[in-house]
Amino acid sequence: MKYLQLVVGGAVGTLARYTLAGIVYRVLGTDFPYGTLVVNLSGCLFIGVLAAVAETKFALSADLRMLLMIGFCGAFTTFSTFIFETNALMADGEFLRASANVLVSVIAGLVLFRLGMIIGKLI
């Protein structure tokens, strides 16, 4: 059942990402990654709302959290999960680890992307 929740949430999240980014690019143009920015920021807002509702209101069952937070948000944007996990580190007082997560993710991500581009051109 968990896999079905992930698949359904993931499919809807993927379609939502594609649709929202497409609308944003049509409205604002493509000279800046506006679509990705809007998707990532809206995903952060949405997972924040879900986390608060799950944590303080206890209004989300484990199945609904699986569907929405992991399935939908995971496919909509992994950036929202990155922010959620970094916030968890901060909430635990792990500011150094939270900062390291941000810095390593961004810097290493860019470096590995560039490395992948070089490897891809050599193949």
C-alpha positions in Angstrom: 0.0 0.0 0.0 2.9 2.4 0.8 4.3 2.0 -2.7 0.9 2.8 -4.2 0.8 6.0 -2.1 4.2 6.9 -3.3 3.4 6.2 -6.9 0.2 8.2 -6.9 1.7 11.1 -4.9 4.7 11.1 -7.2 2.7 11.1 -10.4 0.6 14.0 -9.2 3.6 15.9 -8.0 5.4 15.4 -11.3 2.4 16.6 -13.2 2.0 19.6 -10.9 5.6 20.6 -11.2 5.5 20.4 -15.0 2.2 22.3 -15.2 3.1 25.1 -12.7 6.6 25.6 -14.1 5.2 25.8 -17.6 2.6 28.4 -16.6 5.3 30.5 -14.9 7.6 30.3 -17.8 4.9 31.4 -20.2 4.0 34.3 -18.0 7.5 35.5 -16.9 9.7 34.2 -19.7 12.7 32.0 -19.7 15.6 34.5 -19.1 15.7 33.3 -15.5 14.7 30.0 -14.0 11.4 31.5 -12.7 9.5 28.2 -13.1 11.9 26.2 -11.0 12.1 29.0 -8.4 8.3 29.2 -8.0 8.0 25.4 -7.8 10.8 25.1 -5.2 9.5 27.9 -3.1 5.8 26.8 -3.3 7.0 23.3 -2.4 8.7 24.6 0.7 5.5 26.5 1.7 3.4 23.4 1.1 5.6 20.9 3.0 5.9 23.5 5.8 2.1 23.6 6.1 1.9 19.8 6.0 4.6 19.4 8.7 2.9 21.9 11.0 -0.5 20.2 10.5 1.1 16.7 11.1 3.1 17.9 14.1 0.7 20.2 16.0 -2.7 19.3 14.8 -2.1 15.5 14.4 -4.5 15.8 11.4 -2.5 13.8 9.0 -2.4 10.0 9.1 0.8 8.2 8.3 -0.7 7.2 5.0 -1.6 10.8 4.1 1.9 12.0 5.1 3.4 9.3 2.9 1.2 10.3 0.0 1.6 14.1 0.3 5.0 14.7 2.0 7.1 12.0 0.4 5.2 11.1 -2.8 3.8 14.5 -3.9 6.4 16.8 -2.4 9.2 14.4 -3.3 8.2 14.5 -7.0 7.1 18.1 -7.0 10.5 19.2 -5.7 13.2 17.6 -3.7 14.2 21.1 -2.6 11.2 21.1 -0.2 12.6 17.9 1.4 16.1 19.4 1.6 14.6 22.4 3.4 12.5 20.2 5.7 15.5 18.2 6.7 17.7 21.2 7.2 15.1 22.8 9.3 14.9 19.6 11.4 18.7 19.9 12.1 18.2 23.6 13.1 15.3 22.7 15.3 17.6 20.2 17.1 20.1 22.9 17.6 22.4 21.5 15.0 23.2 24.8 13.3 26.7 23.7 12.1 25.3 20.6 10.6 22.4 22.5 9.0 24.8 25.0 7.5 27.1 22.2 6.3 24.1 20.5 4.7 23.3 23.7 2.8 26.8 24.4 1.7 27.8 20.9 0.8 24.5 20.3 -1.1 24.8 23.4 -3.2 28.6 23.5 -3.8 29.1 19.7 -4.2 25.9 19.6 -6.4 27.3 22.2 -8.7 30.7 20.6 -8.8 29.3 17.2 -9.5 27.0 18.5 -12.2 29.9 20.2 -14.0 31.9 16.9 -13.6 29.0 15.0 -15.1 28.9 17.5 -18.0 32.6 16.9 -18.6 32.3 13.1 -18.5 29.2 13.3 -20.7 31.2 15.2 -23.3 34.0 12.7 -23.2 31.8 9.7 -23.8 
